[in-house]
Amino acid sequence: MILSILIPVYNEEKTLLKSLQAVRNLKSNLFQYEIIVIDDGSTDDSPKILESNKNLYDKLLINKNNKGKGHSIKRGILESTGTYIIFHDADLEYNPSDILKFEKIFSDFDADGIIGSRFNYANYTRSHNILNKFANNFLTFLFNLLYNTTFTDIYSCYFAFKKDLLDANQLQTSGFEQHAEIICKVVKKGRKFYEVPINYNGRSYNEGKKIRPYDFIFVLYQIILRRFF
């Protein structure tokens, strides 16, 4: 079985190399890895780091201009060959070693999709902006209500799923809200979903966090829209 690990990158020179090394060093008895990096028009030293470390990934896709995280993810999915997909951000907010937990659930239970929960965390989670947590709790509650699920952290970036549950050509969003579009479509089509505890070392905005408060509105819109369309 092949797990395609999609790594979108936009100006992550401080953490990119360490992130790629951590993913490449993963050892699995269950899956082969396909590491796909998508550089979304980075203007810092990220392109140089990628060019100098070709051994750390299997495919490199380059957007000449910044197109948005969703655009990059869509390209990555379309280029992937794995049976399963997982997203890994290059900023190291998430610990790549947690990917092994997803593999075990796929193998043991034939899961359709798995979310990594930052709130039912494994060893640690960094305290972060309380407004972000309120927003996430609201989105999670609404999602569970509309889609008949029991998740605790719907907007965790660690989401893994069977590739055949999603037609990437049908994705309509290109920003951070695409994560909601993907989860909604996969949950509507699949049957068996799980959640695993993960570790989280979230960044502040001063440290480079890119998602903004106004993205909440776009995410909320997707959760409601995709329930009925």
C-alpha positions in Angstrom: 0.0 0.0 0.0 1.2 3.5 -0.8 0.6 6.6 1.4 1.0 9.8 -0.5 2.2 12.6 1.9 1.4 16.0 0.4 3.6 18.9 1.7 2.5 22.4 0.6 5.2 25.0 1.0 5.1 28.8 1.0 8.0 30.7 2.5 8.9 28.1 5.1 12.7 28.4 4.9 13.1 28.2 8.7 11.5 24.8 9.1 11.4 23.2 5.7 14.6 21.1 5.8 13.9 19.7 9.2 10.3 18.9 8.2 11.4 17.1 5.1 14.0 15.1 7.0 11.5 14.1 9.6 9.1 12.8 7.0 11.8 11.0 5.0 13.1 9.3 8.1 9.7 7.7 8.9 9.9 3.9 8.9 6.9 1.8 8.2 6.2 -1.9 8.0 2.7 -1.2 6.5 3.1 1.4 3.8 5.4 2.7 1.2 5.6 6.5 1.1 5.2 8.9 -1.8 6.4 12.3 -0.7 5.1 15.1 -2.9 6.1 18.7 -2.2 4.3 21.6 -3.8 6.1 25.0 -3.7 3.4 27.7 -3.9 5.6 30.5 -5.4 7.9 30.9 -2.4 10.0 34.1 -2.4 12.4 33.2 0.4 15.1 30.4 0.4 12.5 27.6 0.3 13.2 26.9 -3.5 16.9 26.7 -2.9 16.4 24.3 0.0 14.2 22.1 -2.2 16.7 22.1 -5.1 19.5 21.1 -2.8 17.7 18.3 -1.1 16.0 16.3 -3.9 16.7 13.1 -1.9 14.1 14.1 0.7 11.1 13.9 -1.6 9.8 11.9 -4.6 8.0 14.7 -6.6 8.3 18.4 -6.6 5.5 20.6 -8.1 6.1 24.3 -8.5 3.6 27.1 -8.8 5.3 30.0 -10.5 3.1 32.4 -8.6 1.4 32.1 -5.2 -1.9 30.3 -5.9 -3.1 29.4 -2.4 -2.8 26.3 -0.3 -5.9 24.7 -1.8 -4.6 25.1 -5.3 -1.4 23.4 -4.2 -3.2 20.5 -2.5 -5.3 19.9 -5.6 -2.2 19.6 -7.8 -0.7 17.3 -5.3 -3.7 15.0 -5.2 -3.9 14.9 -9.0 -0.2 13.9 -9.2 -0.4 11.3 -6.4 -0.4 7.6 -7.0 -1.1 6.4 -3.5 -4.2 4.6 -2.3 -4.2 6.9 0.7 -3.6 10.6 1.1 -2.4 12.6 4.1 -1.5 16.3 4.4 1.6 17.5 6.2 2.4 21.2 6.5 6.1 22.2 6.3 5.9 24.4 9.3 6.3 21.5 11.8 3.2 22.4 13.8 2.5 18.7 13.5 4.8 15.8 14.4 5.4 13.5 11.4 5.9 10.5 13.7 2.1 10.7 14.3 1.6 9.6 10.7 2.3 6.0 11.9 -0.9 6.1 14.0 -2.9 6.8 10.8 -1.3 3.8 9.0 -2.3 1.4 11.8 -5.9 2.5 11.8 -6.1 2.1 8.0 -4.6 -1.3 8.3 -6.5 -2.6 11.3 -10.0 -1.1 10.5 -10.0 -0.4 6.8 -10.9 3.2 7.6 -12.2 5.6 5.0 -10.8 8.7 6.8 -8.9 9.7 9.9 -8.6 13.0 11.7 -5.7 13.7 14.1 -7.1 15.5 17.2 -5.0 18.3 18.8 -7.4 18.4 21.7 -7.3 14.7 22.6 -3.6 15.1 22.3 -1.0 12.3 22.7 1.9 13.9 24.6 1.7 17.6 24.2 -0.2 20.5 22.6 0.9 24.1 22.7 -1.5 26.6 24.3 -2.7 28.9 21.5 -5.2 31.7 20.8 -8.4 31.2 22.7 -10.5 32.7 19.9 -9.1 30.1 17.5 -10.2 27.3 19.9 -13.7 28.9 20.2 -14.0 29.0 16.4 -12.8 25.4 16.0 -15.2 24.2 18.7 -18.1 25.9 16.9 -17.1 24.5 13.5 -16.6 21.0 15.0 -20.0 21.1 16.7 -21.7 22.3 13.5 -19.9 19.7 11.4 -20.9 16.9 13.7 -24.5 18.0 13.8 -24.8 18.3 10.0 -22.8 15.2 9.1 -23.7 12.9 12.0 -20.1 12.5 13.3 -18.4 12.7 16.7 -15.1 14.4 15.9 -13.4 16.7 18.4 -11.1 18.7 16.1 -12.6 19.1 12.6 -10.0 21.6 11.4 -6.9 19.7 12.3 -4.6 19.7 9.2 -3.7 16.1 9.8 -6.5 14.5 7.8 -5.9 11.2 5.9 -8.4 9.4 3.6 -8.8 6.9 0.8 -8.0 8.7 -2.4 -10.8 7.1 -4.3 -13.4 8.9 -2.1 -12.4 12.3 -3.6 -12.4 13.5 -7.2 -9.8 16.3 -7.0 -11.0 17.6 -10.4 -14.3 18.6 -8.7 -12.6 20.7 -6.0 -13.8 24.3 -6.3 -11.8 26.2 -3.7 -8.2 27.2 -3.6 -7.7 28.8 -0.1 -7.6 27.4 3.4 -11.3 26.6 3.2 -10.5 23.8 0.8 -9.7 21.6 3.8 -13.4 21.9 4.8 -14.5 21.1 1.2 -12.4 17.9 1.2 -13.5 16.7 4.6 -17.1 17.3 3.8 -17.0 15.4 0.5 -15.0 12.5 1.9 -17.3 12.1 4.9 -20.4 12.2 2.7 -19.0 9.5 0.5 -17.3 7.2 3.0 -18.6 5.1 5.9 -15.9 4.4 8.5 -14.1 7.4 10.1 -11.8 7.5 13.1 -9.9 10.0 15.2 -6.4 9.6 16.7 -4.6 11.8 19.3 -1.7 13.7 17.9 0.8 16.3 19.1 0.7 19.9 18.2 3.2 22.8 18.4 1.1 25.6 16.8 2.7 28.8 15.8 1.6 32.3 16.6 1.0 34.9 13.8 4.3 36.5 14.8 6.0 33.2 14.2 4.5 32.8 10.7 1.0 31.3 11.1 -0.8 32.0 7.8 -4.5 31.2 8.4 -6.4 34.4 9.3 -9.6 35.0 11.4 -11.6 35.9 8.3 -10.9 32.4 6.9 -13.5 31.2 9.5 -16.3 32.6 7.3 -15.2 30.7 4.2 -14.8 27.5 6.2 -18.2 27.9 7.7 -19.7 28.5 4.3 -18.1 25.3 2.9 -19.4 23.1 5.8 -22.9 24.3 5.3 -22.8 24.3 1.5 -21.3 20.9 1.1 -23.9 19.3 3.3 -26.6 19.9 0.7 -24.6 20.1 -2.6 
